[in-house]
Amino acid sequence: MAPRILIAPDKFKGSLTAPGAAEAIARGIAAVCPDATLLLMPIADGGEGTAEAICAALGGIWNTLPASDPLGRPIAARYAWLENDVAVIDMSEASGLGRLAITERDPLHASTFGTGQLIADAIRREASKILVGLGGSATNDGGLGLAAALGFEFRDRHGRQLQGIPANLAELARIKAPGAPLRATIIGLCDVQNPLTGERGASRTYGPQKGADPQMVQWLDGHLARLANIVTRDLRCDFRATPGAGAAGGLGFGLLSFCGATLRPGFETLAEILQLEKTIAASDFVVTGEGRIDAQTMEGKGPAGVAALARKHGKPVIAFAGSVADDPRIATVFDHVFAISPPGLPLDEALRDAPRLLENCAAGAVAKILFPNEHPQGTHRGI
């Protein structure tokens, strides 16, 4: 009987989107098992690619509009629009690291204003619910820019209005909210538990990868704490210690404070929307993957979530990755793990050839697993 195979990978960062990865895996499996029923269900965990994964699974349209990149330059940005007037926005679409060259990273001036523009557009179109994927940010602004795009005013002690960027936090004295509350339910999707400030906060945990040196990290952490104090006084709410408040450079805190949002686990929410568990239960085995499988994968990223659901239903699970860490815990999560890059292949070549490498690896791995007598030795490392 031909197997029913669910293909549910996350993105391979820097080389393949989640839908692209699913298609490459499907081509590889189809080449060695043409009778298999292949179900493609790309996933995300609230980070980059969340809107694309949901739109690919449920259908929808893309709304594209002029917006600002993290440094305020004009760009075209898009978000997904689903049935029942639900909008799905990746904050990385307008405010992500991918919008900047490495030499342009500047957490003192990078802003989430562009993400706020996308939310404002969805509200203008009368969205009933807005899902915001938190991940891949170039920003460390605590949601200042987003709030400015939604009509909040930030003023210094002289009453002068300030641009919503972290560099102005030292002068911030007062926050004025817009007259009317937002007319949509907003949910931030993230799978990190970081608070806004402190050792595990946004600045100390993620600031360095956005261009912050140790002195800047300390400054940002202290001034985000100051922002939280002013929010507590002027808006009468305090979410600085809420798990996830530090997500996306403090945008989790910004959504909670300025939008009355709630935060939900990204993978769990996506799994519910896609009815992922039901599909896994009806499959013979499951394939997942991401760019690198390592300790972070074990801490609740999408492929680990897929594997947990597969094990719950007794389904074997295969994972592919650009690279695989030497971590014994990986073997307890996945039945088989394959690194798609041959040893010694330069990183730039691996990224450029990722679709072909993934397709070939999937073909070899599945042939080895489904037809062990015909393929006694795999061509790729398995765990």
C-alpha positions, 0 to 999 in steps of 0.5 A: 500500500502506498504510504501517506507522507506529510511534509511539514518543514519550516524555512531553511533560513537564507536559502529556502522558504518553508513552501520552497523546502516542502516542494523540494522534499516532495520532488525528492520523495516522488522520484523514489516513491511515485505512488506515495500520497504527499501532503505539503503543509509548510509550517512556521513558529511565529517568526519569518514565514508565518504569514506565507505558511498560513496563506499557503495552507488556507488560501487568501490574498496578499495586500501590498502597500507602501511602508517603511523599512527599519531605517525609515526608507520607502519599501513595498511590504505585504501581508496576508488576508484570509476569510473572515477578515483575518490579517496575518502580518510578519513583522520581519516583512517591513522591520526585519533584519533581511531588509538591512545590509550587515553594515546598516544594522543600527538598533538605536535608529531601527524602528517597527514603524513599518509594521505599524503601517501594516497593522494600520492598513489592516484596521482600515480594511476592517480586519476582525483579527490580526495575527502578528508573527514576531521574529527576525527583527532588526529592531530593539525599540520596544514597539515605539515605532509601531505605536507611532504608526498607530497614532501614539505620541511621544513627547519630551519634557518640553512637550516636543514630539519625538520620533519613535526610535530608541535613540530618543528614549533618553528624552522621552517624558510622556506618552499620549494615546490616540483618542479611540481604541483599536478596532481589532483583536490583535494576537502576537505569535512567538515561541520565546519566553524572554521578558522585556529587560534584564539578563534574558531581556530583548537587548541582552539576548538579541541586541548583539545580532542586530548590531549592538556592542556591549555598551549599547546593549546596556544603554538599550536595556536601561532605557527600555526599562525607562520606557516601561516605567513611563508606559506604566504611569501614562497607560496604566499597564505593566507587561515588562515581565510577561513571557514573550515581552522581549520578543522581536526587540520588545515588540511583544511588549509593544503589542501588549502595551499599545494594542491591548494584544495577547501573546500566544505560542506561534507553533501551537497557534499555527498547528491549530489553524492548519489542523496539523495534529489531525493530518499527522494522525492520518499520515503514515510518516512525517517529514520536517526540517529547518536550516539548522537543527540544534539546541534551539530546535529542542526548545520548542521551534517548529520542527520539534513541535511537529515531532512531538505531535508525530510521536503522540500518534506513533508516527515516525518522523524524519528531519532534514537540515542544512546542518545538524549539531552534535547534540544527543538530544536530537536523536530523542526527538526525531527518528532520523535526521539528515544533514543535506550539505556534504561535508566540506561544502562551502556555506555560500555554495550550500545556500545557493544549491539548497533546493537541489541538495534538499531534493537529493537528500530527501530522495536518498533518505526516503529510499533508504528508510522505505526500501532498506534492502535495496539501499543498504547504505545512505548517501547522507549522514543520518542520526 
